[in-house]
Amino acid sequence: MRYDVSIVGLGRIGLPLALSFADRGLRVLGIDNNPERLSALREKRMPFDEPGAQELLERVDLGLSERVGDAADAQSIVLTLGTPAFSHIEIDMRDIRSALDDLLPVLHEGHALILRSTVAPDTTEFVAGYLEKHRSFVVGEDVFVAHVPERIAAGRFFEEASTLPCIIGGVGERSGEVAAKLFEVLGAPIVQTTPVQAELAKIWTNILRYANFSLPNLLMMDCEQHGANVFEVIDLINRDYPRGGMAQPGLTAGTCLRKDFAFSEERSPAPGMLLAVHRVNETVPRFLVEGIKRRVGKLRGVKVAVLGLAFKAGTDDERDSLAHKLVRLLERELADVAIHDPHVQTPTQSFDEAVDAADVVVIATNHPEFCGPAALRAIRSQAREDALVVDPWNCFGAAQVFAYTTEIQALAAPAS
């Protein structure tokens, strides 16, 4: 074996992990079926934004291949594949099974197969059983299978990879030990548990955040119905109260939060609870569009500037972003939609082009560039006089989801 570890899938989970291992002296083989991504990596260009990654990519040596079977050239094989769910709340195992089928003929005793992406409960045991069924391996003795869930926030990989507890759920007697020997080079504390508990810990980490964010979003809709101010109500809930902690509203999305509830919902003893959470967060774009219509009337021919396509501030990650849904809903109202995002790879207009003569400006992503006095001054000077500004993130500190520029000018004193 020429490599210490192979990473199957060089996306936002796999590539930073591969670079981290390589930076610590491991011989790393990266595998991906996207030719454009492999071409970029061979040219030492990051295919997406992750702070610190470009410098590492330029410095370390990283083997590359498009063939999953080549992963067997390493003793440890880490799968960081997409883990989607079908639309009817059923886990899609096709990518994992496809990788296993490619690996089956080339696996040998001593190989470790580690699942890094989020998976449904019992998936790690399924992988172990698949190897035992088709190759007669004894998992935990001949080969090793473990789940080592990734819980790192977008844009914080190199900060959190070495500090967040590394959960390891190994199958059989020695799988956890073997996986720990690989991941301990990152420097994070190791926590050994069972495979299913590792799976549940990752799923429910995301469900907790998704549910927590749905509450202020529902409160925002409730406040609109009753003529109340959501930011003032949240302040009343939280101010000097030991059992407060209500989060702020926003467009809650992203591929992890938006899909991972399905991993529990598929077999839930309380079906519908998490679907309701999902419905709340998914309703926010429609709520914003309806709120605009209540204030400006029909949107046919109305110019609406949408600022932000990424699902999270300061990143270029558009996966499952609700900003795209917002744009589609505005287009269905026949609005003239202009879009600007300085981070994403999707081509967008410049800030000046998007905001110029806009009747409505929506802060869809709370990028730093869209927050604060400078951004507000630019909107006031370039949009139409007294344009409607939709700011569910409270980027301008005016504490108004819907407000006209003159109102914001009065309420956000630093910008005046």
Residue pairs with C-beta under 8 A, 6 or more apart in sequence:
1 72
1 73
1 74
1 75
2 27
2 29
2 63
2 73
2 74
3 27
3 28
3 29
3 63
3 73
3 74
3 75
4 21
4 26
4 27
4 28
4 74
4 75
4 76
4 182
5 21
5 26
5 27
5 28
5 29
5 74
5 75
5 76
5 77
5 78
5 182
6 28
6 29
6 30
6 31
6 70
6 71
6 72
6 73
6 74
6 76
6 77
6 78
7 14
7 15
7 17
7 18
7 21
7 28
7 29
7 30
7 31
7 78
7 80
8 14
8 31
8 32
8 68
8 71
8 77
8 78
8 79
8 80
8 81
8 99
9 31
9 32
9 79
9 80
9 81
9 82
9 117
10 18
10 30
10 31
10 32
10 34
10 37
10 38
10 41
10 47
10 80
11 32
11 80
11 82
12 48
12 50
12 154
12 317
13 80
13 116
13 117
13 150
14 30
14 32
14 78
14 80
14 116
15 30
15 41
15 46
15 47
15 50
15 53
16 50
16 53
16 157
16 158
16 161
17 78
17 80
17 116
17 150
17 157
17 161
18 28
18 30
18 62
19 53
19 56
19 57
19 60
19 62
20 56
20 157
20 158
20 161
20 186
21 28
21 185
21 186
22 28
22 56
22 60
22 61
22 62
23 56
23 59
23 60
24 185
24 186
25 185
26 185
27 61
27 63
27 74
28 60
28 62
28 63
28 74
29 62
29 63
29 64
29 65
29 70
29 71
29 73
29 74
30 41
30 62
30 63
30 64
30 65
31 64
31 65
31 66
31 67
31 68
31 70
31 71
32 38
32 64
32 66
33 66
33 68
35 66
36 47
37 47
38 64
38 66
40 46
40 47
41 47
41 57
41 62
41 64
42 64
44 57
44 58
45 54
45 57
46 53
46 54
46 57
48 316
48 317
48 345
49 155
49 315
49 316
49 343
50 155
50 157
50 158
51 155
51 156
51 157
51 158
52 157
52 158
53 157
53 158
56 158
67 102
68 98
68 99
68 102
68 103
69 102
69 103
69 105
69 106
71 77
71 103
72 103
72 106
72 107
72 108
72 111
75 110
75 111
75 112
76 111
76 112
76 114
76 178
76 179
76 182
77 103
77 111
77 112
77 113
77 114
78 114
78 116
78 148
78 182
79 96
79 99
79 113
79 114
79 115
79 116
79 117
80 116
80 117
80 150
81 95
81 96
81 99
81 117
82 95
82 117
83 91
83 92
83 95
83 96
83 117
83 118
83 119
83 120
84 92
84 95
84 259
85 91
85 92
85 259
85 262
85 263
85 266
86 92
89 262
89 265
89 266
89 275
90 266
91 119
91 120
91 123
91 262
91 263
91 266
93 123
93 126
96 115
96 119
96 123
96 127
97 130
100 127
100 130
100 131
103 113
104 131
104 134
104 135
107 113
107 131
107 135
107 137
107 143
109 137
109 142
109 143
110 142
110 143
111 143
111 144
112 143
112 144
112 145
112 146
112 175
112 178
112 179
112 182
113 127
113 131
113 143
113 144
113 145
113 146
114 145
114 146
114 147
114 148
114 179
114 182
115 123
115 124
115 127
115 145
115 146
115 147
115 148
116 148
116 149
116 150
117 150
118 149
118 150
118 202
118 203
118 206
118 256
118 260
118 263
119 147
119 199
119 263
120 199
120 203
120 263
120 266
121 196
121 199
121 200
121 203
121 263
121 264
121 267
122 195
122 196
122 199
123 147
123 199
124 145
124 146
124 147
124 169
124 171
124 195
124 196
124 198
124 199
125 171
125 195
125 196
127 145
128 139
128 145
128 171
128 172
131 137
131 139
131 143
131 145
132 138
132 139
137 143
138 172
139 145
139 171
139 172
139 175
140 170
140 171
140 172
140 173
140 174
140 175
141 172
141 173
141 174
144 170
144 171
144 172
144 174
144 175
144 178
144 179
145 170
145 171
145 172
145 175
146 168
146 169
146 170
146 171
146 175
146 176
146 178
146 179
146 195
147 168
147 169
147 195
147 198
147 199
148 166
148 167
148 168
148 169
148 179
148 183
148 198
149 167
149 198
149 199
149 201
149 202
150 202
151 160
151 164
151 167
151 202
151 205
152 160
152 161
152 164
153 160
154 254
154 312
154 315
154 317
155 312
155 314
155 315
161 186
161 188
162 186
162 187
162 188
163 187
163 188
164 188
165 188
165 189
165 190
165 191
166 180
166 183
166 184
166 186
166 188
166 189
166 190
166 191
167 191
167 193
167 198
167 201
167 202
168 176
168 179
168 180
168 183
168 190
168 191
168 192
168 193
168 198
169 176
169 192
169 193
169 194
169 195
169 196
169 197
169 198
169 199
170 176
170 177
170 178
170 179
170 192
170 195
171 195
176 192
180 190
180 192
183 190
184 190
193 201
199 263
202 260
203 260
203 263
203 264
204 264
206 256
206 257
206 260
206 261
207 260
207 261
207 264
207 274
207 277
209 257
210 252
210 257
210 258
210 260
210 261
210 277
210 278
210 281
211 274
211 277
212 247
213 247
213 250
213 252
213 257
213 281
214 252
214 277
214 280
214 281
215 246
215 247
216 230
216 234
216 246
216 247
216 248
216 249
216 250
217 249
217 250
217 252
217 280
217 281
217 283
217 284
218 280
219 230
219 233
219 234
219 246
219 249
220 230
220 249
220 284
220 287
220 392
220 401
221 283
221 287
222 228
223 229
223 230
223 233
224 230
224 287
224 291
224 401
229 399
229 400
230 249
230 401
231 248
231 394
231 399
231 400
231 401
232 399
234 246
234 248
237 244
237 246
238 244
238 245
238 246
248 393
248 394
249 284
249 392
249 393
249 401
250 284
250 366
250 392
250 393
251 284
251 285
251 311
251 321
251 322
251 323
251 326
251 364
251 365
251 392
252 281
252 284
252 322
253 281
253 311
253 320
253 321
253 322
254 311
254 312
254 317
254 319
254 320
254 321
255 311
255 317
255 319
255 320
257 281
258 278
258 281
258 320
259 320
261 274
261 275
261 277
261 278
264 274
265 271
265 274
265 275
268 274
281 322
282 322
282 325
284 322
284 392
285 322
285 325
285 326
285 329
286 329
288 326
288 362
288 390
288 392
288 401
289 299
289 326
289 329
289 330
289 333
291 390
291 401
291 402
292 299
292 304
292 360
292 362
292 388
292 390
292 402
293 299
293 333
295 388
295 402
296 302
296 359
296 360
296 388
298 333
299 330
299 333
299 334
299 335
300 333
300 334
300 335
301 334
301 335
301 336
302 335
302 336
302 359
302 360
303 335
303 336
303 338
303 357
303 358
303 359
303 360
303 384
304 330
304 335
304 336
304 337
304 338
304 358
304 359
304 360
304 361
304 362
305 338
305 339
305 340
305 354
305 355
305 358
305 360
305 361
305 362
305 383
306 323
306 326
306 327
306 330
306 337
306 338
306 339
306 340
306 354
306 362
306 364
307 339
307 340
307 341
307 351
307 354
307 355
307 361
307 362
307 363
307 364
307 365
307 367
307 370
308 323
308 340
308 341
308 363
308 364
308 365
308 366
308 367
308 370
309 318
309 321
309 323
309 324
309 327
309 339
309 341
309 344
309 346
309 348
309 364
309 365
310 316
310 317
310 318
310 321
310 323
310 341
310 343
310 344
310 365
310 367
311 317
311 318
311 319
311 320
311 321
311 322
311 323
311 365
312 365
313 365
313 366
313 367
313 368
314 343
314 367
314 368
315 343
316 343
316 344
316 345
318 324
318 344
318 345
318 346
321 365
322 364
323 364
323 365
326 362
326 364
327 337
327 339
330 337
331 337
335 360
338 349
338 353
338 354
338 355
338 358
339 348
339 349
339 354
340 348
340 349
340 350
340 351
340 353
340 354
340 355
341 348
341 365
341 367
342 351
342 367
342 369
343 367
348 354
351 369
351 378
352 382
355 361
355 378
355 379
355 382
355 383
356 382
356 383
357 382
357 383
357 384
358 382
358 383
358 384
358 387
359 383
359 384
359 387
359 388
360 387
360 388
360 389
360 390
361 379
361 383
361 387
361 388
361 389
361 390
362 389
362 390
363 370
363 371
363 389
363 390
363 391
363 392
363 393
363 395
366 393
366 395
369 375
370 395
371 393
371 395
371 396
372 395
372 396
372 414
372 415
373 412
373 414
373 415
375 395
375 396
376 396
376 405
376 408
376 409
376 412
376 415
377 415
379 387
379 389
379 405
380 405
380 409
383 405
385 405
386 404
386 405
386 406
387 404
387 405
388 402
388 403
388 404
389 396
389 402
389 403
389 404
389 405
389 408
390 401
390 402
391 398
391 400
391 401
391 403
391 408
392 401
396 408
396 412
396 415
397 411
397 412
397 414
398 407
398 408
398 411
398 412
399 411
400 407
400 408
400 411
403 411
408 415
409 415
409 416
410 416
